[in-house]
Amino acid sequence: MKALAYYDGKIGAPEELTVPFYDRAHFFGDGFAKAFDITFTGKDNQPHYPHQTSWGVSTRMIGGIIMTHGDNNGLVLPPKIAPIQVIVLPVAMHKAGVLEKASELKDRLIKAGLRVKLDDSDNSMGWKCAQYEMKGVPVRVEIGPRDIEAGQCVLVRRNDGEKTIVALENLEAAVQEQLELVQKGMFEKAKQNLDNHIYEAHSLEEAKQLQAEHGGFIKTMWCGELECELKMKEEGGMSSRCMPLKQEHLGDTCPICGKPAKSMVVWGIAY
């Protein structure tokens, strides 16, 4: 903690998940360097053991996405990482020209650089809508006989269910816009949820009380000493989760020992 600041954020329900935004970074000190006799020549022209860090991206990020954004209907996937960004659903596809038009829209969107699927199966429209909501596809395109006659189609956003009627000639630009709105809306909702579960404390007792009442994260000032970090863990049940790059000045002293504070730290329970 003293040597490395890293992002580690709790998301979803406050008591359910602790997951890193950039996954996890670990500070190894010089333990591995000494074990494997790794050295470098310093400015003093003498050999020194390097201090090492470990950075990793793992499957825990998938769990973080599901718990952060998912709802009772299934997954809600950010467009930038969704395997399928757009699902095209023909309405009453047994009628002349509907399936052909839906296929044309699919091809146009693929040509525009999007990841698109057309569902021309015999399943009902209701089943298809529920299926791709469950899969978290960000945008649904619906096209039926009346839409073709009117030269339009319907776009539906997965994250909030908002429907938009767009002219077929503007399809590519309209779908891109909806994908951007989904991405932006999902981020803002998750960020608001995170901010709502961070509480400010000015003493160890206050930090313990806030954690007991609300869960989530507690932010305090910190003197930088390991003893205070261990005391917070032993008495408050929280370990250091993050030393934000964007620091806030919450006070002049460490709430644990009363000595001058050096930085702001975010504490939380590790699950």
N, C-alpha and C positions, 0 to 999 in steps of 0.2 A: 504494500500500500504506500509506503513511504517513497519507494523508488519508481513506482509506475502508476499512472492514473489511467484508468480504462473505463469504458462505457459498459454498464451492466444494468439493464432496466427491467423493472417489474411491470408486467402488462396483463391485460385481461382482468379478471376479478382479483382484488387485492390479495387474497389469501391463497390463490391458486397456482401462481407461476412466477418464478424468477428466471428471466431469460435475457441474454445480452442482445442489444441492438446490433452489434457487430460481432456477435458470439463472444468468445471469452479470450482474455489475455492473461497469462501467468508470468510472474517474475520468479526466475529460478536462482537468482543470485549467482555465485560462482561455484555452486555445488557440482554441476555437470562438468564445468571446465576443469576443476581439480580432479574429478573422477577419471576423466579421459585425457588429462594432461594437455589441455588446450591453453596456449599462451599467446600473447602478442607483445611486441616491443613498444614500451611507452616512451614519452618525451624525455624521460630520464635515461633512456637507452638500456632499461632493465626489463626483464620479462614480467608480465602481469597476467593474472587470470581474468578473462572477460566475464562480465555479468550478462546473463542471457534472459531472453523473454520467449514465450511461446504463444503464437496466435493461431486460432483455429476456427473453422466453420463446420458445424456438425448438424446432424438431423434434428437437434433440439430447436433449430430455427423453424423447422416445419411445424412443430408443436406450438411454437410461439405465434406463428401466423394463424393457425387454426383457433387458438384460444383468444387471440386479440381481436380478430375480425369476424369469426364465425357467428352465426345466429341459429335460431331454432329450425331454420329451413336447410341448414347445411353449411358448406364452406362459403366464404366470401373472399375471393382471391384478388390481390392487387393486379391490375392489368399488365404491369411490367414483368411479372413472373408467371402469370397464368398460362398453362399449356395451350388452352383454347381461350382466345380473347373475345371472340364473337361467335355466337351460335345463330345460324339462320334457320328459322322454322317456317315452312310453308303452311298456310292456313287453308283448309279444304283443298288439299293438293290433288285430289281426284278430279278436280275441275280443270278444264283445258287451259293450258298455258301457265298454271301456277307453279308447278315444279320447275319448269323451264326458266321462269323468271327468278325463282329462288336460287337456282343454280347459277344464273347470270350474276346475281348480287354477290354470291359467294366468290365467284371468280374475280369480280371487280375488287373486292376487299382483299383477297389474297394478293392480287397484283399491286395493291396499295401497301403491301408489306405487313399485313396483319395475319395472325394465326386464327384461322376460321374453319368451322365445321358446318356442314349442312346435314340436318337430320331428316331424311326422307323415309324413315321407317313407318310401319303401319300403326305404331302406337298413337294414342289419342293426343290431342293438343295439350290437354291438361297434364297428361303424364309427362310429355316432353318438357313442358315449362317447369314442372316440379323436379324433373331429373337434372336439368342444367342449372337450376337454382341450387340443388344439393351439391353439384360439382363446383359451384362457385364461379361459373363463367361470367365475366364482368358485364357484357352487353348482349342482349338478345334482339335479333332482328326478326320481325313478323311481317309476312307478306301474304296477302290473300286476294281473291278476285276483286273485291271492292277497292282494295289498295292499288291494284294494277290499273283499274279503270280510272282512279283519281291521280295516278302517277306519283304515288307516295308509298311509304312503309312506316312501320312503328318500331321505335327503338325503346328498349326497356333496360334500365340500369339495375344491376344486381344488388348494389349496396343499399339503395333506398327505395327501389321499386318505381322510380319516376319514369313516366312514359312520355315520349316525344314523337310527334309526327313530322316526318321530314320528306321533302321532295326527292324522288329517286335520282334526279340529276345532281343532288348535293350529298349523295350517300357517303362517299369516302370522307369528306370533310366533317360531316355530321357525326359519323361513328368515331372518328379520331377525337372530336371534341368531347363526346360522351365518355370515352375512355379516360381522357384527361380529368374530367369531372369526377369519375369514380376514384381514380388514384388520389386526387386532391381531397375528396370527401372522406375517404378511408383514413388517410394520414391525419387529417384534422380531428376526426373523431377519436382515434387512438391517442393522439397527443393530448387532447383534452382530458381523456380518461386518466392518462399518466399524471398530468398536472394536478388533477383533482385528488390524487392519492399521495401527494407529497406535502408533508407538514413541517413547519418550522419550530424548532425547540431551542431553548437557551439554557437548559440544565439537563443533567442526566435523568432526574426524576420526571421532568416534563417530557423528555423523549420516551421514557418507559410508559408514561400515562397515555401519550398520544398513540403509541404502538398498540397498547392494550385496547384502546377505544376504537381505533380506526384501521389498524393494520397499515399496509402501504409502506411508504418511505418516510424517513425523518431526516431533515437536513439541519446540520449544525455547523458551527465553526469548530476548528480542531488545531491543537498546538503542534501536531506532527509527531508526537511521541508514541512509540509502540505501546507503552504502558496504558495510555488512555484508550487506545484502540482495543486492547485486551479487556480493559475494565468495562467498556461499553458492551462487549460481547458477553462477558461473564455476568454482569448485573442487569444489563438491558436486553440481553438476548439477541442483539443485532450486531452484524459485522459490517465492515465498510463495503459498500456496493459500488460507489463511484466518486471520483474527484472531478467534477465537471470542468471542462476547459473554460467555459464561461462562468467565472466565479461571481458569487454574490457576497456582499459584506453584511453579515447578519449580526455582527458584534465584534468586540475587540478581544474577548477572552475565550478560552476553551471552556465549554460548559462542564467538562469532566474534572479538570484540575484547577481551573482559574488562571492558568498562565496565559501569556499573550498568544493569540491565535494566529496561525499562518495561512490557513486556507479553509474553504468550505468543503464539507464531506457529506455525502448522502449515505445513510445507514438503512439496513433492512434485514429481515429474517431470511436466511437461506433455506430453501426447501429441497 
